[in-house]
Amino acid sequence: MAIDARIRELGNRHRSLDEAIQQELHRPSADPLKLREMKRRKLRLKEELHQLSAQA
């Protein structure tokens, strides 16, 4: 049960980061450093999601 809750939490954070990335991309003066960091965090979340899904 705890793994399922963690997967849901990570999924929510992943979606939130995706939305933030999309918003930043649509800004006229998007910050490339901010975008790169958000994409890295999103990738780390995705990797953790895959690892947990394999365990569930």
Buried (B, 14 or more C-beta within 10 A) or exposed (E): EEEEEBBEEBBEBBEEBBEBBEEBEEEEEEEEEEBEEBBEBBEEBBEBBEEBEEEE
